[in-house]
Amino acid sequence: MIALTDQPINKEEVIAAVQSDGAGAVNVFIGTVRNNTQKKPVVRLEFEAYESMAVKKMQELADMASERWPVLKVAIVHRTGVLPIGEAAVVIAVSTPHRKASFEACEFIIDTLKEIVPIWKKEIFEDGEVWVAAHP
């Protein structure tokens, strides 16, 4: 399951997509919209994506993780559109035979996603807005 969606992410569906009888671990990362950034109140976030390229790059990330760790299954779902505070912006799930690999693969996917996948985030404040660079 590799997808962009303009609807709320069904976390249980993402987790179910990576279930495997061979999995001793399923690691899940849920990135949510927080109510502040650098102590400035955030009203909401807006995400835009170059959809076909974003899905292609997310699949490449899943493939890269599978080459580096004994990954059984990977699911990556990212939101687009307007997201309120508390909403999940991205859900990543990884199943592996053992926990360490699932943690490492999941961390690799979210860190690299922010670097190479063409998804852009705009933070909306009460007094303005700013496009946030994907790179930390």
Phi and psi in radians as a Rosetta constraint file:
Dihedral C 1 N 2 CA 2 C 2 CIRCULARHARMONIC -2.234 0.35
Dihedral N 2 CA 2 C 2 N 3 CIRCULARHARMONIC 2.071 0.35
Dihedral C 2 N 3 CA 3 C 3 CIRCULARHARMONIC -2.771 0.35
Dihedral N 3 CA 3 C 3 N 4 CIRCULARHARMONIC 2.720 0.35
Dihedral C 3 N 4 CA 4 C 4 CIRCULARHARMONIC -1.901 0.35
Dihedral N 4 CA 4 C 4 N 5 CIRCULARHARMONIC 2.593 0.35
Dihedral C 4 N 5 CA 5 C 5 CIRCULARHARMONIC -2.590 0.35
Dihedral N 5 CA 5 C 5 N 6 CIRCULARHARMONIC 2.573 0.35
Dihedral C 5 N 6 CA 6 C 6 CIRCULARHARMONIC -1.741 0.35
Dihedral N 6 CA 6 C 6 N 7 CIRCULARHARMONIC 0.181 0.35
Dihedral C 6 N 7 CA 7 C 7 CIRCULARHARMONIC -1.958 0.35
Dihedral N 7 CA 7 C 7 N 8 CIRCULARHARMONIC 2.766 0.35
Dihedral C 7 N 8 CA 8 C 8 CIRCULARHARMONIC -0.951 0.35
Dihedral N 8 CA 8 C 8 N 9 CIRCULARHARMONIC 2.459 0.35
Dihedral C 8 N 9 CA 9 C 9 CIRCULARHARMONIC -1.369 0.35
Dihedral N 9 CA 9 C 9 N 10 CIRCULARHARMONIC 2.285 0.35
Dihedral C 9 N 10 CA 10 C 10 CIRCULARHARMONIC -1.481 0.35
Dihedral N 10 CA 10 C 10 N 11 CIRCULARHARMONIC 1.713 0.35
Dihedral C 10 N 11 CA 11 C 11 CIRCULARHARMONIC -1.070 0.35
Dihedral N 11 CA 11 C 11 N 12 CIRCULARHARMONIC -0.709 0.35
Dihedral C 11 N 12 CA 12 C 12 CIRCULARHARMONIC -1.103 0.35
Dihedral N 12 CA 12 C 12 N 13 CIRCULARHARMONIC -0.641 0.35
Dihedral C 12 N 13 CA 13 C 13 CIRCULARHARMONIC -1.159 0.35
Dihedral N 13 CA 13 C 13 N 14 CIRCULARHARMONIC -0.687 0.35
Dihedral C 13 N 14 CA 14 C 14 CIRCULARHARMONIC -1.137 0.35
Dihedral N 14 CA 14 C 14 N 15 CIRCULARHARMONIC -0.776 0.35
Dihedral C 14 N 15 CA 15 C 15 CIRCULARHARMONIC -1.119 0.35
Dihedral N 15 CA 15 C 15 N 16 CIRCULARHARMONIC -0.753 0.35
Dihedral C 15 N 16 CA 16 C 16 CIRCULARHARMONIC -1.068 0.35
Dihedral N 16 CA 16 C 16 N 17 CIRCULARHARMONIC -0.533 0.35
Dihedral C 16 N 17 CA 17 C 17 CIRCULARHARMONIC -1.152 0.35
Dihedral N 17 CA 17 C 17 N 18 CIRCULARHARMONIC -0.363 0.35
Dihedral C 17 N 18 CA 18 C 18 CIRCULARHARMONIC -1.866 0.35
Dihedral N 18 CA 18 C 18 N 19 CIRCULARHARMONIC 0.065 0.35
Dihedral C 18 N 19 CA 19 C 19 CIRCULARHARMONIC -1.086 0.35
Dihedral N 19 CA 19 C 19 N 20 CIRCULARHARMONIC 2.440 0.35
Dihedral C 19 N 20 CA 20 C 20 CIRCULARHARMONIC -2.690 0.35
Dihedral N 20 CA 20 C 20 N 21 CIRCULARHARMONIC 2.466 0.35
Dihedral C 20 N 21 CA 21 C 21 CIRCULARHARMONIC -1.115 0.35
Dihedral N 21 CA 21 C 21 N 22 CIRCULARHARMONIC -0.390 0.35
Dihedral C 21 N 22 CA 22 C 22 CIRCULARHARMONIC -1.539 0.35
Dihedral N 22 CA 22 C 22 N 23 CIRCULARHARMONIC -0.040 0.35
Dihedral C 22 N 23 CA 23 C 23 CIRCULARHARMONIC -1.476 0.35
Dihedral N 23 CA 23 C 23 N 24 CIRCULARHARMONIC 2.198 0.35
Dihedral C 23 N 24 CA 24 C 24 CIRCULARHARMONIC -1.703 0.35
Dihedral N 24 CA 24 C 24 N 25 CIRCULARHARMONIC -0.128 0.35
Dihedral C 24 N 25 CA 25 C 25 CIRCULARHARMONIC -2.643 0.35
Dihedral N 25 CA 25 C 25 N 26 CIRCULARHARMONIC 2.463 0.35
Dihedral C 25 N 26 CA 26 C 26 CIRCULARHARMONIC -2.257 0.35
Dihedral N 26 CA 26 C 26 N 27 CIRCULARHARMONIC 2.053 0.35
Dihedral C 26 N 27 CA 27 C 27 CIRCULARHARMONIC -1.816 0.35
Dihedral N 27 CA 27 C 27 N 28 CIRCULARHARMONIC 2.378 0.35
Dihedral C 27 N 28 CA 28 C 28 CIRCULARHARMONIC -2.238 0.35
Dihedral N 28 CA 28 C 28 N 29 CIRCULARHARMONIC 2.281 0.35
Dihedral C 28 N 29 CA 29 C 29 CIRCULARHARMONIC -1.956 0.35
Dihedral N 29 CA 29 C 29 N 30 CIRCULARHARMONIC 2.233 0.35
Dihedral C 29 N 30 CA 30 C 30 CIRCULARHARMONIC -2.130 0.35
Dihedral N 30 CA 30 C 30 N 31 CIRCULARHARMONIC 1.933 0.35
Dihedral C 30 N 31 CA 31 C 31 CIRCULARHARMONIC -1.577 0.35
Dihedral N 31 CA 31 C 31 N 32 CIRCULARHARMONIC 2.163 0.35
Dihedral C 31 N 32 CA 32 C 32 CIRCULARHARMONIC -2.041 0.35
Dihedral N 32 CA 32 C 32 N 33 CIRCULARHARMONIC 2.828 0.35
Dihedral C 32 N 33 CA 33 C 33 CIRCULARHARMONIC -1.422 0.35
Dihedral N 33 CA 33 C 33 N 34 CIRCULARHARMONIC 2.026 0.35
Dihedral C 33 N 34 CA 34 C 34 CIRCULARHARMONIC -1.601 0.35
Dihedral N 34 CA 34 C 34 N 35 CIRCULARHARMONIC 2.877 0.35
Dihedral C 34 N 35 CA 35 C 35 CIRCULARHARMONIC -1.569 0.35
Dihedral N 35 CA 35 C 35 N 36 CIRCULARHARMONIC 0.124 0.35
Dihedral C 35 N 36 CA 36 C 36 CIRCULARHARMONIC -2.755 0.35
Dihedral N 36 CA 36 C 36 N 37 CIRCULARHARMONIC 2.765 0.35
Dihedral C 36 N 37 CA 37 C 37 CIRCULARHARMONIC -2.511 0.35
Dihedral N 37 CA 37 C 37 N 38 CIRCULARHARMONIC 2.225 0.35
Dihedral C 37 N 38 CA 38 C 38 CIRCULARHARMONIC 0.871 0.35
Dihedral N 38 CA 38 C 38 N 39 CIRCULARHARMONIC 0.766 0.35
Dihedral C 38 N 39 CA 39 C 39 CIRCULARHARMONIC 1.179 0.35
Dihedral N 39 CA 39 C 39 N 40 CIRCULARHARMONIC 0.236 0.35
Dihedral C 39 N 40 CA 40 C 40 CIRCULARHARMONIC -1.846 0.35
Dihedral N 40 CA 40 C 40 N 41 CIRCULARHARMONIC 2.242 0.35
Dihedral C 40 N 41 CA 41 C 41 CIRCULARHARMONIC -1.089 0.35
Dihedral N 41 CA 41 C 41 N 42 CIRCULARHARMONIC 2.290 0.35
Dihedral C 41 N 42 CA 42 C 42 CIRCULARHARMONIC -1.789 0.35
Dihedral N 42 CA 42 C 42 N 43 CIRCULARHARMONIC 2.354 0.35
Dihedral C 42 N 43 CA 43 C 43 CIRCULARHARMONIC -1.546 0.35
Dihedral N 43 CA 43 C 43 N 44 CIRCULARHARMONIC -0.744 0.35
Dihedral C 43 N 44 CA 44 C 44 CIRCULARHARMONIC -2.931 0.35
Dihedral N 44 CA 44 C 44 N 45 CIRCULARHARMONIC 3.001 0.35
Dihedral C 44 N 45 CA 45 C 45 CIRCULARHARMONIC -2.093 0.35
Dihedral N 45 CA 45 C 45 N 46 CIRCULARHARMONIC 2.696 0.35
Dihedral C 45 N 46 CA 46 C 46 CIRCULARHARMONIC -2.266 0.35
Dihedral N 46 CA 46 C 46 N 47 CIRCULARHARMONIC 2.296 0.35
Dihedral C 46 N 47 CA 47 C 47 CIRCULARHARMONIC -2.027 0.35
Dihedral N 47 CA 47 C 47 N 48 CIRCULARHARMONIC 2.390 0.35
Dihedral C 47 N 48 CA 48 C 48 CIRCULARHARMONIC -2.195 0.35
Dihedral N 48 CA 48 C 48 N 49 CIRCULARHARMONIC 2.670 0.35
Dihedral C 48 N 49 CA 49 C 49 CIRCULARHARMONIC -2.537 0.35
Dihedral N 49 CA 49 C 49 N 50 CIRCULARHARMONIC 2.647 0.35
Dihedral C 49 N 50 CA 50 C 50 CIRCULARHARMONIC -1.524 0.35
Dihedral N 50 CA 50 C 50 N 51 CIRCULARHARMONIC 1.592 0.35
Dihedral C 50 N 51 CA 51 C 51 CIRCULARHARMONIC -0.972 0.35
Dihedral N 51 CA 51 C 51 N 52 CIRCULARHARMONIC -0.939 0.35
Dihedral C 51 N 52 CA 52 C 52 CIRCULARHARMONIC -1.106 0.35
Dihedral N 52 CA 52 C 52 N 53 CIRCULARHARMONIC -0.681 0.35
Dihedral C 52 N 53 CA 53 C 53 CIRCULARHARMONIC -1.251 0.35
Dihedral N 53 CA 53 C 53 N 54 CIRCULARHARMONIC -0.651 0.35
Dihedral C 53 N 54 CA 54 C 54 CIRCULARHARMONIC -1.097 0.35
Dihedral N 54 CA 54 C 54 N 55 CIRCULARHARMONIC -0.797 0.35
Dihedral C 54 N 55 CA 55 C 55 CIRCULARHARMONIC -1.118 0.35
Dihedral N 55 CA 55 C 55 N 56 CIRCULARHARMONIC -0.711 0.35
Dihedral C 55 N 56 CA 56 C 56 CIRCULARHARMONIC -1.069 0.35
Dihedral N 56 CA 56 C 56 N 57 CIRCULARHARMONIC -0.783 0.35
Dihedral C 56 N 57 CA 57 C 57 CIRCULARHARMONIC -1.195 0.35
Dihedral N 57 CA 57 C 57 N 58 CIRCULARHARMONIC -0.634 0.35
Dihedral C 57 N 58 CA 58 C 58 CIRCULARHARMONIC -1.138 0.35
Dihedral N 58 CA 58 C 58 N 59 CIRCULARHARMONIC -0.661 0.35
Dihedral C 58 N 59 CA 59 C 59 CIRCULARHARMONIC -1.146 0.35
Dihedral N 59 CA 59 C 59 N 60 CIRCULARHARMONIC -0.691 0.35
Dihedral C 59 N 60 CA 60 C 60 CIRCULARHARMONIC -1.062 0.35
Dihedral N 60 CA 60 C 60 N 61 CIRCULARHARMONIC -0.689 0.35
Dihedral C 60 N 61 CA 61 C 61 CIRCULARHARMONIC -1.083 0.35
Dihedral N 61 CA 61 C 61 N 62 CIRCULARHARMONIC -0.776 0.35
Dihedral C 61 N 62 CA 62 C 62 CIRCULARHARMONIC -1.047 0.35
Dihedral N 62 CA 62 C 62 N 63 CIRCULARHARMONIC -0.750 0.35
Dihedral C 62 N 63 CA 63 C 63 CIRCULARHARMONIC -1.137 0.35
Dihedral N 63 CA 63 C 63 N 64 CIRCULARHARMONIC -0.733 0.35
Dihedral C 63 N 64 CA 64 C 64 CIRCULARHARMONIC -1.092 0.35
Dihedral N 64 CA 64 C 64 N 65 CIRCULARHARMONIC -0.760 0.35
Dihedral C 64 N 65 CA 65 C 65 CIRCULARHARMONIC -1.081 0.35
Dihedral N 65 CA 65 C 65 N 66 CIRCULARHARMONIC -0.693 0.35
Dihedral C 65 N 66 CA 66 C 66 CIRCULARHARMONIC -1.170 0.35
Dihedral N 66 CA 66 C 66 N 67 CIRCULARHARMONIC -0.462 0.35
Dihedral C 66 N 67 CA 67 C 67 CIRCULARHARMONIC -1.363 0.35
Dihedral N 67 CA 67 C 67 N 68 CIRCULARHARMONIC -0.539 0.35
Dihedral C 67 N 68 CA 68 C 68 CIRCULARHARMONIC -1.580 0.35
Dihedral N 68 CA 68 C 68 N 69 CIRCULARHARMONIC -0.494 0.35
Dihedral C 68 N 69 CA 69 C 69 CIRCULARHARMONIC -2.281 0.35
Dihedral N 69 CA 69 C 69 N 70 CIRCULARHARMONIC 2.833 0.35
Dihedral C 69 N 70 CA 70 C 70 CIRCULARHARMONIC -1.375 0.35
Dihedral N 70 CA 70 C 70 N 71 CIRCULARHARMONIC 1.083 0.35
Dihedral C 70 N 71 CA 71 C 71 CIRCULARHARMONIC -1.304 0.35
Dihedral N 71 CA 71 C 71 N 72 CIRCULARHARMONIC 2.317 0.35
Dihedral C 71 N 72 CA 72 C 72 CIRCULARHARMONIC -1.550 0.35
Dihedral N 72 CA 72 C 72 N 73 CIRCULARHARMONIC -0.854 0.35
Dihedral C 72 N 73 CA 73 C 73 CIRCULARHARMONIC -2.594 0.35
Dihedral N 73 CA 73 C 73 N 74 CIRCULARHARMONIC 2.645 0.35
Dihedral C 73 N 74 CA 74 C 74 CIRCULARHARMONIC -2.327 0.35
Dihedral N 74 CA 74 C 74 N 75 CIRCULARHARMONIC 2.464 0.35
Dihedral C 74 N 75 CA 75 C 75 CIRCULARHARMONIC -2.324 0.35
Dihedral N 75 CA 75 C 75 N 76 CIRCULARHARMONIC 2.350 0.35
Dihedral C 75 N 76 CA 76 C 76 CIRCULARHARMONIC -2.371 0.35
Dihedral N 76 CA 76 C 76 N 77 CIRCULARHARMONIC 2.124 0.35
Dihedral C 76 N 77 CA 77 C 77 CIRCULARHARMONIC -2.292 0.35
Dihedral N 77 CA 77 C 77 N 78 CIRCULARHARMONIC 2.213 0.35
Dihedral C 77 N 78 CA 78 C 78 CIRCULARHARMONIC -2.146 0.35
Dihedral N 78 CA 78 C 78 N 79 CIRCULARHARMONIC 2.445 0.35
Dihedral C 78 N 79 CA 79 C 79 CIRCULARHARMONIC -1.421 0.35
Dihedral N 79 CA 79 C 79 N 80 CIRCULARHARMONIC 2.699 0.35
Dihedral C 79 N 80 CA 80 C 80 CIRCULARHARMONIC -2.256 0.35
Dihedral N 80 CA 80 C 80 N 81 CIRCULARHARMONIC 2.928 0.35
Dihedral C 80 N 81 CA 81 C 81 CIRCULARHARMONIC 1.585 0.35
Dihedral N 81 CA 81 C 81 N 82 CIRCULARHARMONIC -2.783 0.35
Dihedral C 81 N 82 CA 82 C 82 CIRCULARHARMONIC -1.603 0.35
Dihedral N 82 CA 82 C 82 N 83 CIRCULARHARMONIC 2.226 0.35
Dihedral C 82 N 83 CA 83 C 83 CIRCULARHARMONIC -2.143 0.35
Dihedral N 83 CA 83 C 83 N 84 CIRCULARHARMONIC 2.243 0.35
Dihedral C 83 N 84 CA 84 C 84 CIRCULARHARMONIC -1.376 0.35
Dihedral N 84 CA 84 C 84 N 85 CIRCULARHARMONIC 2.943 0.35
Dihedral C 84 N 85 CA 85 C 85 CIRCULARHARMONIC -0.989 0.35
Dihedral N 85 CA 85 C 85 N 86 CIRCULARHARMONIC 2.373 0.35
Dihedral C 85 N 86 CA 86 C 86 CIRCULARHARMONIC 1.610 0.35
Dihedral N 86 CA 86 C 86 N 87 CIRCULARHARMONIC -0.270 0.35
Dihedral C 86 N 87 CA 87 C 87 CIRCULARHARMONIC -1.281 0.35
Dihedral N 87 CA 87 C 87 N 88 CIRCULARHARMONIC 2.521 0.35
Dihedral C 87 N 88 CA 88 C 88 CIRCULARHARMONIC -1.301 0.35
Dihedral N 88 CA 88 C 88 N 89 CIRCULARHARMONIC 2.209 0.35
Dihedral C 88 N 89 CA 89 C 89 CIRCULARHARMONIC -1.635 0.35
Dihedral N 89 CA 89 C 89 N 90 CIRCULARHARMONIC -0.542 0.35
Dihedral C 89 N 90 CA 90 C 90 CIRCULARHARMONIC -2.636 0.35
Dihedral N 90 CA 90 C 90 N 91 CIRCULARHARMONIC 2.462 0.35
Dihedral C 90 N 91 CA 91 C 91 CIRCULARHARMONIC -2.282 0.35
Dihedral N 91 CA 91 C 91 N 92 CIRCULARHARMONIC 2.204 0.35
Dihedral C 91 N 92 CA 92 C 92 CIRCULARHARMONIC -2.168 0.35
Dihedral N 92 CA 92 C 92 N 93 CIRCULARHARMONIC 2.290 0.35
Dihedral C 92 N 93 CA 93 C 93 CIRCULARHARMONIC -2.266 0.35
Dihedral N 93 CA 93 C 93 N 94 CIRCULARHARMONIC 2.422 0.35
Dihedral C 93 N 94 CA 94 C 94 CIRCULARHARMONIC -2.386 0.35
Dihedral N 94 CA 94 C 94 N 95 CIRCULARHARMONIC 2.271 0.35
Dihedral C 94 N 95 CA 95 C 95 CIRCULARHARMONIC -1.950 0.35
Dihedral N 95 CA 95 C 95 N 96 CIRCULARHARMONIC 2.422 0.35
Dihedral C 95 N 96 CA 96 C 96 CIRCULARHARMONIC -2.531 0.35
Dihedral N 96 CA 96 C 96 N 97 CIRCULARHARMONIC 2.905 0.35
Dihedral C 96 N 97 CA 97 C 97 CIRCULARHARMONIC -1.128 0.35
Dihedral N 97 CA 97 C 97 N 98 CIRCULARHARMONIC -0.548 0.35
Dihedral C 97 N 98 CA 98 C 98 CIRCULARHARMONIC -2.348 0.35
Dihedral N 98 CA 98 C 98 N 99 CIRCULARHARMONIC 2.692 0.35
Dihedral C 98 N 99 CA 99 C 99 CIRCULARHARMONIC -1.117 0.35
Dihedral N 99 CA 99 C 99 N 100 CIRCULARHARMONIC -0.710 0.35
Dihedral C 99 N 100 CA 100 C 100 CIRCULARHARMONIC -1.006 0.35
Dihedral N 100 CA 100 C 100 N 101 CIRCULARHARMONIC -0.783 0.35
Dihedral C 100 N 101 CA 101 C 101 CIRCULARHARMONIC -1.122 0.35
Dihedral N 101 CA 101 C 101 N 102 CIRCULARHARMONIC -0.639 0.35
Dihedral C 101 N 102 CA 102 C 102 CIRCULARHARMONIC -1.194 0.35
Dihedral N 102 CA 102 C 102 N 103 CIRCULARHARMONIC -0.700 0.35
Dihedral C 102 N 103 CA 103 C 103 CIRCULARHARMONIC -1.092 0.35
Dihedral N 103 CA 103 C 103 N 104 CIRCULARHARMONIC -0.847 0.35
Dihedral C 103 N 104 CA 104 C 104 CIRCULARHARMONIC -1.107 0.35
Dihedral N 104 CA 104 C 104 N 105 CIRCULARHARMONIC -0.765 0.35
Dihedral C 104 N 105 CA 105 C 105 CIRCULARHARMONIC -1.144 0.35
Dihedral N 105 CA 105 C 105 N 106 CIRCULARHARMONIC -0.717 0.35
Dihedral C 105 N 106 CA 106 C 106 CIRCULARHARMONIC -1.128 0.35
Dihedral N 106 CA 106 C 106 N 107 CIRCULARHARMONIC -0.765 0.35
Dihedral C 106 N 107 CA 107 C 107 CIRCULARHARMONIC -1.095 0.35
Dihedral N 107 CA 107 C 107 N 108 CIRCULARHARMONIC -0.762 0.35
Dihedral C 107 N 108 CA 108 C 108 CIRCULARHARMONIC -1.011 0.35
Dihedral N 108 CA 108 C 108 N 109 CIRCULARHARMONIC -0.781 0.35
Dihedral C 108 N 109 CA 109 C 109 CIRCULARHARMONIC -1.116 0.35
Dihedral N 109 CA 109 C 109 N 110 CIRCULARHARMONIC -0.843 0.35
Dihedral C 109 N 110 CA 110 C 110 CIRCULARHARMONIC -1.185 0.35
Dihedral N 110 CA 110 C 110 N 111 CIRCULARHARMONIC -0.713 0.35
Dihedral C 110 N 111 CA 111 C 111 CIRCULARHARMONIC -1.119 0.35
Dihedral N 111 CA 111 C 111 N 112 CIRCULARHARMONIC -0.752 0.35
Dihedral C 111 N 112 CA 112 C 112 CIRCULARHARMONIC -1.318 0.35
Dihedral N 112 CA 112 C 112 N 113 CIRCULARHARMONIC -0.589 0.35
Dihedral C 112 N 113 CA 113 C 113 CIRCULARHARMONIC -0.971 0.35
Dihedral N 113 CA 113 C 113 N 114 CIRCULARHARMONIC -0.801 0.35
Dihedral C 113 N 114 CA 114 C 114 CIRCULARHARMONIC -1.122 0.35
Dihedral N 114 CA 114 C 114 N 115 CIRCULARHARMONIC -0.391 0.35
Dihedral C 114 N 115 CA 115 C 115 CIRCULARHARMONIC -1.560 0.35
Dihedral N 115 CA 115 C 115 N 116 CIRCULARHARMONIC -0.641 0.35
Dihedral C 115 N 116 CA 116 C 116 CIRCULARHARMONIC -2.100 0.35
Dihedral N 116 CA 116 C 116 N 117 CIRCULARHARMONIC -0.231 0.35
Dihedral C 116 N 117 CA 117 C 117 CIRCULARHARMONIC -1.572 0.35
Dihedral N 117 CA 117 C 117 N 118 CIRCULARHARMONIC 2.244 0.35
Dihedral C 117 N 118 CA 118 C 118 CIRCULARHARMONIC -1.318 0.35
Dihedral N 118 CA 118 C 118 N 119 CIRCULARHARMONIC 1.295 0.35
Dihedral C 118 N 119 CA 119 C 119 CIRCULARHARMONIC -2.200 0.35
Dihedral N 119 CA 119 C 119 N 120 CIRCULARHARMONIC 2.261 0.35
Dihedral C 119 N 120 CA 120 C 120 CIRCULARHARMONIC -2.034 0.35
Dihedral N 120 CA 120 C 120 N 121 CIRCULARHARMONIC 2.471 0.35
Dihedral C 120 N 121 CA 121 C 121 CIRCULARHARMONIC -2.025 0.35
Dihedral N 121 CA 121 C 121 N 122 CIRCULARHARMONIC 2.315 0.35
Dihedral C 121 N 122 CA 122 C 122 CIRCULARHARMONIC -2.007 0.35
Dihedral N 122 CA 122 C 122 N 123 CIRCULARHARMONIC 2.198 0.35
Dihedral C 122 N 123 CA 123 C 123 CIRCULARHARMONIC -1.628 0.35
Dihedral N 123 CA 123 C 123 N 124 CIRCULARHARMONIC 2.266 0.35
Dihedral C 123 N 124 CA 124 C 124 CIRCULARHARMONIC -1.870 0.35
Dihedral N 124 CA 124 C 124 N 125 CIRCULARHARMONIC 2.175 0.35
Dihedral C 124 N 125 CA 125 C 125 CIRCULARHARMONIC -1.939 0.35
Dihedral N 125 CA 125 C 125 N 126 CIRCULARHARMONIC 2.963 0.35
Dihedral C 125 N 126 CA 126 C 126 CIRCULARHARMONIC -1.103 0.35
Dihedral N 126 CA 126 C 126 N 127 CIRCULARHARMONIC -0.508 0.35
Dihedral C 126 N 127 CA 127 C 127 CIRCULARHARMONIC -1.999 0.35
Dihedral N 127 CA 127 C 127 N 128 CIRCULARHARMONIC 0.373 0.35
Dihedral C 127 N 128 CA 128 C 128 CIRCULARHARMONIC 2.689 0.35
Dihedral N 128 CA 128 C 128 N 129 CIRCULARHARMONIC -2.886 0.35
Dihedral C 128 N 129 CA 129 C 129 CIRCULARHARMONIC -2.682 0.35
Dihedral N 129 CA 129 C 129 N 130 CIRCULARHARMONIC 2.788 0.35
Dihedral C 129 N 130 CA 130 C 130 CIRCULARHARMONIC -2.640 0.35
Dihedral N 130 CA 130 C 130 N 131 CIRCULARHARMONIC 2.391 0.35
Dihedral C 130 N 131 CA 131 C 131 CIRCULARHARMONIC -1.377 0.35
Dihedral N 131 CA 131 C 131 N 132 CIRCULARHARMONIC 2.304 0.35
Dihedral C 131 N 132 CA 132 C 132 CIRCULARHARMONIC -1.739 0.35
Dihedral N 132 CA 132 C 132 N 133 CIRCULARHARMONIC 2.314 0.35
Dihedral C 132 N 133 CA 133 C 133 CIRCULARHARMONIC -1.128 0.35
Dihedral N 133 CA 133 C 133 N 134 CIRCULARHARMONIC 2.439 0.35
Dihedral C 133 N 134 CA 134 C 134 CIRCULARHARMONIC -1.231 0.35
Dihedral N 134 CA 134 C 134 N 135 CIRCULARHARMONIC -0.505 0.35
Dihedral C 134 N 135 CA 135 C 135 CIRCULARHARMONIC -1.527 0.35
Dihedral N 135 CA 135 C 135 N 136 CIRCULARHARMONIC 2.285 0.35
